[in-house]
Amino acid sequence: MPERKLCLGMNSQFGSDAEKQIYMIRDAGFNEIFFPFDGRNELAELVKIANKASVPVQSVHAPFHGCRALWEDDNDAADKAIAEITDCIHACEENYIPIAVSHVFIGFDTPPIPKEKGLERYYSLIKTAEKCGVKIAFENTEGEEYLEEILNNFGDNKAVGFCWDSGHEMCYNRSKDLLLKYGKKLLCTHINDNLGIKDINGKITWLDDLHLLPFDGIGRWEYNADRLLRENYTGTLTFELNKLSKPGRHENDIYAALPIETYLAEAYKRACRFERMLKTQ
């Protein structure tokens, strides 16, 4: 029996019936669930189902498609992005969800952007979270320098933490040890596997972010377990997985052929295997 709680993120790739999916994730063996944010009413309905199924909601993933605008000069686009993330924070408060996971940047091959406006805007979101009793877990993605700015400037705030995405670290962050940099602020995880950077010249794209089951890529899982132990992380192990392949890629095709119940059972087996690596002697 796992000693740590195991959580799986809800995913439209697992099926369109939200209620059925929540129960299937529970029945596969996962103790908790996390949801993408698609509006306050929608989240409230999902939480109602999860409560009925006795599945605690570990976190909510805030909208991220507009987060680059928070660093740029377009105030209208920035205001829209702030409003979306603020809405998510308030929804977490209303539904007693402790963590909102937030990206800090989106995009590749971009020129450097001055950081001052972005820091001011993210600080306003952090203050909102603080007032609501919600923690924002900032996730490692592309644009690692923006994550560094936020955690260096606001990491001591009680409402701020780090969400470690094992797959993003391998492709977007070129396998740098981000747990060494930010592990003391670690609030939650997004655990998944991939094949690193495919392009022989090292060009990174979103297509490298495969979200394979652990042990199906090139991830060094004993190394990952050792690092979590090094940082004394005792929280939930949260898995963020994709059943379908990215455009032009076929690594996830083997999952697509599986019935969803079989796929979720395999995901739970992999989660237990990794959790076993975290047992200390």
C-alpha positions in Angstrom: 0.0 0.0 0.0 1.4 3.4 -0.9 2.4 5.6 2.0 2.1 8.8 0.1 -1.0 10.1 -1.5 -1.2 9.7 -5.3 -3.0 12.2 -7.5 -3.9 12.2 -11.2 -4.9 15.2 -13.2 -8.2 15.1 -15.0 -7.7 15.2 -18.8 -10.2 15.5 -21.7 -8.2 12.8 -23.4 -9.5 10.4 -20.8 -13.1 10.9 -21.9 -15.7 13.6 -22.1 -17.9 12.4 -19.2 -16.4 14.3 -16.2 -18.4 12.3 -13.6 -17.4 9.0 -15.0 -13.8 10.1 -15.3 -13.6 11.2 -11.7 -14.9 7.8 -10.5 -12.6 5.9 -12.8 -9.6 7.8 -11.5 -10.7 7.0 -7.9 -11.3 3.3 -8.8 -7.9 3.0 -10.4 -6.4 3.7 -7.0 -5.6 7.4 -7.0 -6.3 9.2 -3.7 -6.7 12.7 -5.1 -7.4 14.6 -8.3 -6.6 17.9 -9.8 -8.6 19.9 -12.3 -7.9 22.3 -15.1 -9.7 25.6 -14.6 -12.5 26.3 -17.1 -14.6 28.7 -15.2 -16.0 29.1 -11.6 -19.3 27.3 -12.3 -17.6 24.5 -14.1 -15.1 24.0 -11.2 -17.9 24.0 -8.6 -19.7 21.2 -10.5 -16.5 19.1 -10.7 -15.8 19.6 -7.0 -19.4 18.6 -6.2 -18.8 15.3 -8.0 -15.4 14.8 -6.5 -16.9 15.3 -3.0 -19.6 12.8 -3.7 -17.0 10.4 -4.9 -14.9 11.1 -1.8 -11.9 12.2 -3.9 -10.1 15.3 -2.5 -9.2 18.0 -5.0 -5.4 18.5 -4.6 -5.1 21.6 -6.9 -6.4 23.5 -9.9 -4.4 24.4 -12.9 -4.8 28.1 -13.7 -5.3 29.3 -17.3 -1.9 29.9 -18.9 -2.4 30.8 -22.6 -2.3 34.5 -21.7 0.6 34.5 -19.2 3.2 35.8 -21.6 1.1 39.0 -21.9 1.7 39.7 -18.2 5.3 40.6 -19.1 4.5 42.7 -22.2 3.2 46.2 -23.0 -0.3 45.3 -24.1 -2.2 46.3 -21.0 -5.6 45.0 -22.3 -4.1 41.5 -22.9 -2.4 41.6 -19.6 -5.6 42.6 -17.8 -7.5 39.8 -19.4 -4.8 37.3 -18.3 -4.9 38.7 -14.7 -8.6 38.5 -14.6 -8.6 34.8 -15.7 -6.0 33.8 -13.1 -7.7 35.9 -10.4 -11.0 34.1 -11.2 -9.2 30.8 -10.7 -7.8 31.9 -7.3 -11.2 33.0 -6.1 -12.7 29.7 -7.3 -10.1 27.8 -5.3 -11.0 29.8 -2.2 -14.8 29.2 -2.8 -14.2 25.4 -3.1 -11.6 25.0 -0.4 -8.8 24.0 -2.8 -5.4 24.9 -1.4 -3.3 25.3 -4.5 -3.5 27.0 -7.8 -0.8 25.9 -10.2 0.4 28.7 -12.5 2.7 29.0 -15.5 4.8 32.1 -15.7 5.5 32.2 -19.5 4.5 30.7 -22.8 6.4 30.7 -26.1 9.7 29.9 -27.7 12.4 31.9 -29.6 11.3 35.1 -28.1 13.6 38.1 -27.5 14.3 39.1 -23.8 11.4 41.0 -22.2 11.9 43.5 -19.4 10.7 42.0 -16.2 9.4 45.0 -14.2 5.8 44.9 -15.5 5.5 41.2 -15.1 6.8 41.3 -11.6 4.3 44.0 -10.7 1.4 42.0 -12.2 2.4 38.7 -10.7 2.7 40.4 -7.3 -0.9 41.6 -7.6 -1.9 38.0 -8.1 0.2 36.8 -5.2 -1.5 39.4 -2.9 -4.9 38.2 -4.1 -3.9 34.6 -3.3 -2.6 35.7 0.1 -6.0 37.3 1.0 -7.9 34.3 -0.2 -5.8 31.8 1.7 -4.7 30.1 -1.5 -1.1 29.2 -2.5 0.2 29.7 -6.0 2.6 27.0 -7.1 4.6 28.4 -10.0 5.6 25.7 -12.5 8.8 25.3 -14.5 8.1 25.6 -18.2 9.8 27.4 -21.0 11.0 30.8 -20.1 12.8 29.6 -17.1 14.3 33.0 -16.4 10.8 34.3 -15.6 10.2 31.6 -13.0 13.6 32.6 -11.5 12.5 36.2 -11.3 9.3 35.4 -9.6 10.7 32.9 -7.0 13.7 35.1 -6.3 11.5 38.2 -5.7 8.5 36.6 -4.0 9.6 33.1 -2.8 9.5 34.1 0.8 5.8 35.0 0.6 3.6 32.4 2.4 1.3 32.3 -0.7 4.1 31.3 -3.1 5.5 27.9 -3.9 7.0 25.8 -6.7 5.4 23.1 -8.8 8.0 20.7 -10.2 7.2 19.3 -13.6 9.6 16.4 -14.2 8.9 16.3 -17.9 9.3 20.1 -18.5 12.6 19.9 -16.7 13.9 17.4 -19.2 12.9 19.2 -22.3 12.1 22.9 -21.6 14.8 23.3 -18.9 17.5 21.0 -20.5 17.5 18.7 -17.5 18.8 21.3 -15.1 18.3 20.3 -11.4 15.5 22.7 -10.6 14.7 20.9 -7.4 18.1 22.0 -6.2 17.2 25.6 -7.0 13.6 25.7 -5.8 13.1 22.5 -3.7 12.7 24.3 -0.5 9.6 26.0 -1.9 8.2 22.7 -3.4 4.4 22.6 -2.9 3.4 20.0 -5.5 4.5 18.0 -8.5 3.5 17.2 -12.1 5.2 13.9 -12.7 5.5 12.6 -16.3 8.1 11.3 -18.7 9.4 12.2 -22.2 12.4 11.7 -24.6 14.1 15.0 -23.9 14.8 17.4 -26.8 14.3 15.6 -30.2 16.0 18.2 -32.5 19.6 17.3 -33.0 20.5 21.0 -32.8 18.8 21.4 -29.4 15.8 23.5 -30.6 13.0 23.1 -28.0 9.4 23.0 -29.0 6.1 22.1 -27.2 6.1 18.9 -29.2 8.8 17.5 -26.9 6.5 17.7 -23.9 4.9 14.3 -24.3 3.6 13.6 -20.8 4.3 9.9 -21.1 3.8 7.4 -18.2 6.8 7.3 -15.9 9.4 4.7 -17.1 8.3 5.0 -20.8 10.8 7.8 -21.6 14.4 8.6 -20.7 13.6 10.0 -17.2 16.1 9.0 -14.5 13.6 7.9 -11.9 15.9 6.8 -9.1 17.6 10.2 -9.5 14.2 12.0 -9.3 13.3 10.0 -6.2 16.6 10.8 -4.6 16.1 14.5 -5.3 12.7 14.6 -3.8 14.0 12.8 -0.7 16.9 15.3 -0.6 14.4 18.1 -0.4 12.4 16.3 2.3 9.3 16.4 0.1 6.5 14.4 1.9 3.5 15.7 0.0 1.2 14.2 -2.6 2.8 12.8 -5.8 0.7 14.3 -8.6 0.9 12.9 -12.1 0.0 14.8 -15.2 -0.3 12.5 -18.2 -1.5 12.4 -21.8 -3.1 9.5 -23.5 -2.8 10.9 -27.0 0.3 11.8 -29.1 1.3 15.4 -30.0 0.8 16.4 -33.7 3.3 14.5 -35.8 4.5 12.4 -32.9 3.5 8.8 -32.1 5.0 8.0 -28.7 1.6 8.0 -27.0 -0.2 6.0 -29.7 0.2 2.8 -27.7 -1.9 4.4 -24.9 -4.6 5.5 -27.3 -5.2 1.9 -28.3 -5.9 0.9 -24.7 -9.4 1.1 -23.0 -9.3 4.0 -20.6 -9.7 1.6 -17.6 -6.6 -0.3 -18.7 -4.7 2.9 -19.2 -5.6 4.3 -15.8 -4.7 1.0 -14.1 -1.3 1.1 -15.8 -0.9 4.8 -14.7 -1.6 3.7 -11.1 1.0 0.9 -11.4 3.6 3.3 -12.5 2.7 5.8 -9.8 3.1 3.1 -7.2 6.4 2.0 -8.6 7.8 5.5 -8.3 6.3 6.0 -4.9 8.1 2.9 -3.8 11.4 4.5 -4.7 10.7 7.2 -2.2 10.5 4.9 0.8 13.4 5.6 3.1 15.1 2.8 5.0 
